[in-house]
Amino acid sequence: MRTEPGGAPEHDLRHHGDAEVRDDGAGLVDLAVNVRADTPPRWLREEIAASLSSLAAYPDGRAARAAVAARHGLPVERVLLTAGAAEAFVLLARALKVRRPVVVHPQFTEPEAALRDAGHSVDRVLLRERDGFRLDPSAVPEDADLVVIGNPTNPTSVLHPAETVARLARPGRTLVVDEAFMDAVPGEREALAGRTDVPGLVVLRSLTKTWGLAGLRIGYVLAAPETITELERAQPLWPVSTPALAAARACVTPRALAEAGHAAHRIAGDRAHLVTGLTALAAHGVRVVRPADGPFVLVHVPDAATVRHRLRDLGYAVRRGDTFPGLDQNWIRLAVRDRTTANGFLKALSAVLAGGVREDPSG
């Protein structure tokens, strides 16, 4: 585990999984984007559709904010609704007065990109494969006044113990924990959402992953009231649309939480099946980061850039790993899908690794 100074980024921080399935990738089997398949469910589409009759009025987020607060057992003053978790990163970068922000990598690159866009010099703490990409809180500089970490972490799928993450908290420090994929973890174990005993804690949640609402943009921030007030001042008026507010209310009901819980257990089973199949390819240099707890897995594959291109020839899109600080061109990230899809992918990957795909002379 090591710290890098805050110079110019070496990685394409703006590259995301959707780039793999745009344009010529639209017809591929999508293992690049971490949005749950078969979503949004019909009942949620109906809730959203019913809100369309209210589009003439300006959005009123009070009911949705109260629903999210109740879901986490918090007062509404500790909740801010956002246009997805990505907006929250921009708000944090613009609104908070920080001197030394640190981002723990590999992780979702948008927090660092937002901080740099806001004029901050960002330091990195790089977690290493040999340590299982596990967090050692002592690796974070003591004078860091903003620390960002994902849990479970995208792309490593590592779930850090809640108390280990909480050890990053300090007086005068803002600790941002991106829990965008925590509802895909059975029981949401190791969650910090709802905690009020950790100083400076800011938890980000997304409703776009589990519910397939990436096109709607809805997420929220949980933090101390004074932090929420600062972030709210940086937001434009009416930042969350009426359909997105309807989705927020619907996705935190007991029915929705139960459905998400069932989905998390199903994902865990499908992930175990995928990991077993990948482990069987170890003789080809395939390594899976384990244990994995998110709806995706990080895989080391020799010459992954070539492998990705050959997989596209066979109809599969996967997420390149070399845009994440701390990873190189020999990593890919795979979204967990159903077992039939996983079996087809594993067959294609095995063929590629065995040299069963003709070399493309164009490179």
Solvent accessible surface area in square Angstrom, and as a share of the most:
residue,aa,sasa,rsa
1,M,45,0.20
2,R,122,0.45
3,T,57,0.33
4,E,33,0.15
5,P,115,0.73
6,G,20,0.19
7,G,43,0.41
8,A,91,0.71
9,P,57,0.36
10,E,137,0.61
11,H,39,0.17
12,D,79,0.41
13,L,11,0.06
14,R,122,0.44
15,H,27,0.12
16,H,49,0.22
17,G,8,0.08
18,D,65,0.34
19,A,33,0.26
20,E,12,0.05
21,V,30,0.17
22,R,129,0.47
23,D,131,0.68
24,D,126,0.65
25,G,0,0.00
26,A,80,0.62
27,G,80,0.77
28,L,34,0.17
29,V,63,0.36
30,D,43,0.22
31,L,6,0.03
32,A,0,0.00
33,V,33,0.19
34,N,14,0.07
35,V,31,0.18
36,R,33,0.12
37,A,51,0.40
38,D,113,0.59
39,T,28,0.16
40,P,31,0.19
41,P,21,0.13
42,R,173,0.63
43,W,35,0.12
44,L,0,0.00
45,R,125,0.46
46,E,93,0.42
47,E,87,0.39
48,I,25,0.13
49,A,55,0.43
50,A,73,0.57
51,S,11,0.07
52,L,91,0.45
53,S,107,0.69
54,S,56,0.36
55,L,99,0.49
56,A,112,0.87
57,A,64,0.50
58,Y,154,0.58
59,P,34,0.21
60,D,74,0.39
61,G,26,0.25
62,R,187,0.68
63,A,59,0.45
64,A,0,0.00
65,R,60,0.22
66,A,45,0.35
67,A,30,0.23
68,V,0,0.00
69,A,3,0.02
70,A,76,0.59
71,R,59,0.22
72,H,24,0.11
73,G,67,0.64
74,L,18,0.09
75,P,69,0.44
76,V,58,0.34
77,E,89,0.40
78,R,50,0.18
79,V,0,0.00
80,L,7,0.03
81,L,14,0.07
82,T,0,0.00
83,A,29,0.23
84,G,0,0.00
85,A,11,0.09
86,A,34,0.26
87,E,32,0.14
88,A,0,0.00
89,F,6,0.03
90,V,44,0.25
91,L,4,0.02
92,L,8,0.04
93,A,3,0.02
94,R,173,0.63
95,A,13,0.10
96,L,15,0.07
97,K,182,0.77
98,V,23,0.13
99,R,199,0.73
100,R,73,0.27
101,P,1,0.01
102,V,0,0.00
103,V,0,0.00
104,V,2,0.01
105,H,0,0.00
106,P,2,0.01
107,Q,1,0.00
108,F,45,0.19
109,T,1,0.01
110,E,17,0.08
111,P,3,0.02
112,E,0,0.00
113,A,6,0.05
114,A,5,0.04
115,L,6,0.03
116,R,47,0.17
117,D,103,0.53
118,A,42,0.32
119,G,69,0.66
120,H,39,0.17
121,S,73,0.47
122,V,0,0.00
123,D,15,0.08
124,R,8,0.03
125,V,0,0.00
126,L,8,0.04
127,L,7,0.03
128,R,69,0.25
129,E,65,0.29
130,R,190,0.69
131,D,63,0.32
132,G,25,0.24
133,F,4,0.02
134,R,72,0.26
135,L,16,0.08
136,D,61,0.32
137,P,7,0.04
138,S,88,0.57
139,A,25,0.20
140,V,5,0.03
141,P,25,0.15
142,E,121,0.54
143,D,85,0.44
144,A,3,0.02
145,D,12,0.06
146,L,2,0.01
147,V,0,0.00
148,V,4,0.03
149,I,2,0.01
150,G,3,0.02
151,N,1,0.00
152,P,3,0.02
153,T,4,0.03
154,N,16,0.08
155,P,0,0.00
156,T,2,0.01
157,S,0,0.00
158,V,0,0.00
159,L,12,0.06
160,H,2,0.01
161,P,61,0.38
162,A,10,0.08
163,E,103,0.46
164,T,24,0.14
165,V,0,0.00
166,A,17,0.13
167,R,144,0.53
168,L,0,0.00
169,A,16,0.12
170,R,67,0.24
171,P,126,0.79
172,G,79,0.76
173,R,8,0.03
174,T,26,0.15
175,L,0,0.00
176,V,1,0.00
177,V,1,0.00
178,D,12,0.06
179,E,1,0.00
180,A,6,0.05
181,F,12,0.05
182,M,0,0.00
183,D,17,0.09
184,A,5,0.04
185,V,1,0.01
186,P,25,0.16
187,G,73,0.71
188,E,40,0.18
189,R,110,0.40
190,E,59,0.26
191,A,26,0.20
192,L,1,0.00
193,A,19,0.15
194,G,27,0.26
195,R,74,0.27
196,T,77,0.45
197,D,99,0.51
198,V,13,0.08
199,P,73,0.46
200,G,40,0.39
201,L,16,0.08
202,V,2,0.01
203,V,2,0.01
204,L,0,0.00
205,R,7,0.02
206,S,4,0.03
207,L,10,0.05
208,T,3,0.01
209,K,54,0.23
210,T,8,0.05
211,W,3,0.01
212,G,15,0.14
213,L,8,0.04
214,A,46,0.35
215,G,83,0.80
216,L,44,0.22
217,R,89,0.33
218,I,0,0.00
219,G,0,0.00
220,Y,3,0.01
221,V,0,0.00
222,L,8,0.04
223,A,3,0.02
224,A,25,0.20
225,P,52,0.32
226,E,116,0.52
227,T,22,0.13
228,I,3,0.01
229,T,58,0.34
230,E,65,0.29
231,L,0,0.00
232,E,79,0.35
233,R,184,0.67
234,A,39,0.30
235,Q,24,0.11
236,P,88,0.55
237,L,137,0.68
238,W,127,0.45
239,P,44,0.28
240,V,7,0.04
241,S,50,0.32
242,T,24,0.14
243,P,17,0.10
244,A,1,0.00
245,L,6,0.03
246,A,6,0.04
247,A,0,0.00
248,A,0,0.00
249,R,96,0.35
250,A,7,0.06
251,C,2,0.01
252,V,11,0.06
253,T,53,0.31
254,P,115,0.72
255,R,147,0.54
256,A,0,0.00
257,L,60,0.30
258,A,56,0.43
259,E,47,0.21
260,A,8,0.06
261,G,29,0.27
262,H,130,0.58
263,A,2,0.01
264,A,1,0.01
265,H,115,0.51
266,R,118,0.43
267,I,17,0.09
268,A,27,0.21
269,G,24,0.24
270,D,20,0.10
271,R,21,0.08
272,A,60,0.47
273,H,55,0.25
274,L,6,0.03
275,V,12,0.07
276,T,96,0.56
277,G,19,0.18
278,L,0,0.00
279,T,59,0.34
280,A,83,0.64
281,L,20,0.10
282,A,57,0.44
283,A,107,0.83
284,H,75,0.34
285,G,27,0.26
286,V,5,0.03
287,R,109,0.40
288,V,21,0.12
289,V,10,0.06
290,R,144,0.53
291,P,84,0.53
292,A,13,0.10
293,D,15,0.08
294,G,0,0.00
295,P,15,0.09
296,F,0,0.00
297,V,0,0.00
298,L,0,0.00
299,V,0,0.00
300,H,26,0.12
301,V,0,0.00
302,P,59,0.37
303,D,83,0.43
304,A,1,0.01
305,A,40,0.31
306,T,46,0.27
307,V,8,0.05
308,R,29,0.11
309,H,83,0.37
310,R,15,0.05
311,L,0,0.00
312,R,53,0.19
313,D,95,0.49
314,L,77,0.38
315,G,22,0.21
316,Y,29,0.11
317,A,0,0.00
318,V,3,0.02
319,R,4,0.01
320,R,72,0.26
321,G,0,0.00
322,D,38,0.20
323,T,3,0.01
324,F,1,0.01
325,P,0,0.00
326,G,37,0.36
327,L,11,0.05
328,D,64,0.33
329,Q,106,0.47
330,N,33,0.17
331,W,15,0.05
332,I,0,0.00
333,R,10,0.04
334,L,1,0.00
335,A,2,0.01
336,V,12,0.07
337,R,31,0.11
338,D,73,0.38
339,R,118,0.43
340,T,111,0.64
341,T,34,0.20
342,A,4,0.03
343,N,76,0.39
344,G,26,0.25
345,F,0,0.00
346,L,24,0.12
347,K,160,0.68
348,A,9,0.07
349,L,0,0.00
350,S,42,0.27
351,A,39,0.30
352,V,16,0.09
353,L,34,0.17
354,A,74,0.58
355,G,61,0.58
356,G,60,0.57
357,V,31,0.18
358,R,196,0.72
359,E,115,0.52
360,D,55,0.28
361,P,123,0.77
362,S,100,0.64
363,G,79,0.76
